[in-house]
Amino acid sequence: MESENQYEENAPIQTVEERPCPAAHQPLTWTPEALTGLFLIPDGFMREMTQKRVEVFARKKQYRIITPEVMQEKFKEWGMKSEGKERTLNWSPAAQERMMRIPSFIRESVAEAMEGYAKTKGLDQVTEELLEEAKGQWGIATPFHPKGS
């Protein structure tokens, strides 16, 4: 990974939002390249969730600058958590199609969370309507993953 000094000295930094970094008492800064990667993710819930989770990851690792490499490190972690997960409920064709729009590195973690949500409602099938309901319920104010993930 390139040194932080190169970004501080040479690159014009644009931030999505300056937020305090509890571990280092420093704001997080997104490099222009990382922002470009972030904006490739569909706007709305997915982008906001991704931004939040990458920032939580960066703080845990005590990174002050979010680069494409930091994002890839988080994506790789997500992918490892998604590997080997099997769906246990029935999925409507529309819900399956909609899930295909979710980036592959997190898709099965989202499916697991959706199935958990369906089970809490006493359902045995995940539908497109349930996906929409969960999206509204989770919003961005509620962490998508349990603490520590």
N, C-alpha and C positions, 0 to 999 in steps of 0.2 A: 504494500500500500504506500502511496506517496506520502511524504511528510506533511504534517499540518502546516508547517511554515510556508511551503510552496503555495498552498491555497490562501493563506493569510496575506502573503506578500504579492503574489502574482495574479491571482484570479479575482475578478469582481464577483463578490458574493451576493446572491439574492436569496433572501430567506422567505420561507412560507410563513413562518411566524417565529418570533423570538420567544423562547420559553425557558424558564429557569431550569438548570440542571442541578438537582439536589446534591449529587455526589461531588461535583466540582464547583458548584455555585456559578456555573457559566451557562450562557445560552447555547442552544444547539444551532448550528448553521448548516443549511443545505447547500451543497455546491450546485452550480448551474447544471452540471451533468446529472446529478442525482435528481434534481427537479425535473429534468427532461424525462428521466425514467419514471418518476412518480406520475407525471402527466400522461404517460402511456396507459396507465391503469384507468379503467372506466370511471368517469366522474360520478360523484355521489358517495354512497355508502362504502363501496369497495375501496375507492381512493382514500377516503377519510380514515377507514379502518387500517388500511395499509400504512398510511402516514403515522397514525398513532402508534401502531405496533412497532414500526421501525424506530420511532423516537424512544419508546420504552426500552427496546433492545439496546439502542445506542447509550442510553443513560446507564443501564445495567453494566455495560462494557466500559463505561466512563469515556466514551467517545464524545468529543465536542463538535466534530464536523461529520456530517453525513455525506458520504460519497457513494458512487455506484457500488463500490466494493462492500461497503457496510450494508447496503440494501441486499446485495447478493448473499452475504453472510446470513442475514435474517431469513431470506427466502429459502436458503439451503436448510436452515433449522426447521422452518415450517414444513418443508418437503419431507424431512426425516420423521417428523411427527405424523405426517399423513400416510407414510408408507405402511402397507399391511392392514389398513383399516378396512373393514368390510361393512357394507350396509346390511341392516337387519330388518328394515321395513320395506314395504312396497312403495314405489315412486311412480307418480303419474308421468306419462310421456312429456307433458308440458314442463313439469318440475325437473325432469332429467335434462331436457333441452336447456332450460334456464341455468342449471348447474354447470353446463359446459361453457358458459360465459365466464365462470370464475377461474382465475389463474390456476393451472394444474398443481402448483406447489402447495396450494392451500385447499384445494377442492374437497378432498376427503375429510379434512378437519371441519370444514363447513358442513359437509353432509352429516358427520357425526353429531355436531351441535344441533342441526336441524332435526335429526331423528330423536335426540334427547328432548327437544322442544315439543315435538309431536307426541311423544310418550307422556310428557307432563300434562298434555291435554287429553289423554286417553285415546289417541288416534293410532291407527295401524298403517296409515298411508301418508306420505308427504306429497302435497299438491302444490301447484303454483300459487294458489291463494294462501296457503300456509307459509310459503316462502315470503310472500309479500307482508303477511301479518308479522312474522318474526323480524323481518327487516325493520318494520315500524316500531316494534317492541324493543329491539336491541338498540336502535339508533346509534349514534356515535358516542353518546354520553355513557353508555353501559359498555364495559369491556367485553369484547367478543369471546375471549378466552379466559378461563379461570386464572386467578392470580398465579404468578410464577411461570406462565407459559410464554 
